[in-house]
Structure formats: structure tokens, C-alpha cells
Amino acid sequence: MTRSGRTVWITRTAPGAGRLANRVREAGFDPVVSPLLGLDPDFRPPGIVPGDVAALAFTSVNGLAFADLTPRRDWPVFAVGDRTAEAARRRGFTEAVSAGGDASALAERIAAAWGDRKGVLLAPGAEQPAADLAGLLAGRVPTRPVAVYRMIEAATALPEAFDIVMLQSARAAEALARRLTPGLAATCIAIAQSPAVAGPIRALGFAEVRIAAHPNENSLLEALGKAPRPV
């Protein structure tokens, strides 16, 4: 396969992978989707929702699996970003606000708005969350994490060829570090959504590691660049 310098490996899971692939293509690059992680189909979340919940917090769209556990939609929702907030509204949570950033921004938004609420903040998320929201809110907001999904390393093969790899979670970066050889990494560019995401791949010796200015998809694409396709 001829390498053009424009092939971008998208490592995230569906449905976000397809959306990101479209945006990468619009930027003039050639996306190839091969997720490093996937949802564990055998995971069974707990079926009991605590009775002292005052509000919900979601650090990813996947956390909205919580909606399958209860018919209630009257809790206020704090979401890490705009897409997660919109996903919450689609599932019937009409009072959903976006922190527009990462888990730290979410924690600050919650702490600022919590006031004198009675009860706990329920944080449905991954069995092994990428961020410790409860820790970020310790001493400020009583937070109770609950696992509603599990991410496992995907069995999909690495792309035959790629020039740039995009990484949006530390767990995906850890999976990449286990599978990619330093020799191949030395010929490629890695683009990470945050310094924490870049951490696990530093030792691989990529030709370049770019860090998004902000922990969101728009900044990730800005780091990729919008240079025209060579002719």
C-alpha cells in the first residue's frame, strides 16, 4: 500500500468513530476506523437505583446506558460535553447542562451549581472510569459512581498502513502501547486529546506527539491540521 502521509487511524469506538471519520475526511485526510476498545457485551449493570439521588453526572455518552435502568427522567443532568448533554436529552432528561470540557471542567460546573441540594450525585459510567469524578468532587459534592458499562480491548487488527493515529482516551493509548512496535511508531504522528492520553505512548518514540489544546474533538481536529491534500 502506498503511503500518502494523509492516512489517519481513528481508534475510538462507534458511534463517535463514524462521526469523527467524516470530519477527518472533510479536513482532507483519509480516515481508517479500527477501534482499540469496545463495549463488553457480557457486562450486566446493577438493576437498583439508589433512592437518595439528587442529580446525575455523565462523563461520556456510554454512561447513558443508565437510562435503561430506570423510567425516571426528572433528575437534573450534568454532562461533560455538548454531545453527552444532547444524548441525555434524547433519552428524556430534559434538564441537561454541558460543562463543555473534560472531567475537571465537569466537576467545577457541578460544584458551582450544587448549592444546598439534598442527596447524592450519581455518576453512571465505566467500570474503570478514565477520570475520578468522585475524587475531583471530594469534600464538595457527595458523589456515588455506578458502573453501567465495561470497556475491553478490541480484537480488531491494526490498520495495514497509517501515518497518523488519533487517541481520545488513556485506556486506548495503553492498548496501543501494548500492540504497536517502536519501529512503526517512529514513522508516524500521534495526536492525543490531552496530556494524560499521551502519557502511555511517550515511550514508543513517535516521530511527533501532538496534544490537543483542549480536551475535545474540535481541538483534536485542529491538532490534525487542515492542510490541502497534495496533488
Beta strands, then each sheet from edge to edge (+ up, - down):
strand 1: 7-10
strand 2: 30-33
strand 3: 37-39
strand 4: 53-58
strand 5: 77-79
strand 6: 96-98
strand 7: 120-126
strand 8: 143-149
strand 9: 151-153
strand 10: 164-167
strand 11: 189-192
strand 12: 208-211
sheet 1: 2+ 1+ 10+ 11+ 12+
sheet 2: 3+ 9-
sheet 3: 6+ 5+ 4+ 7+ 8+
end
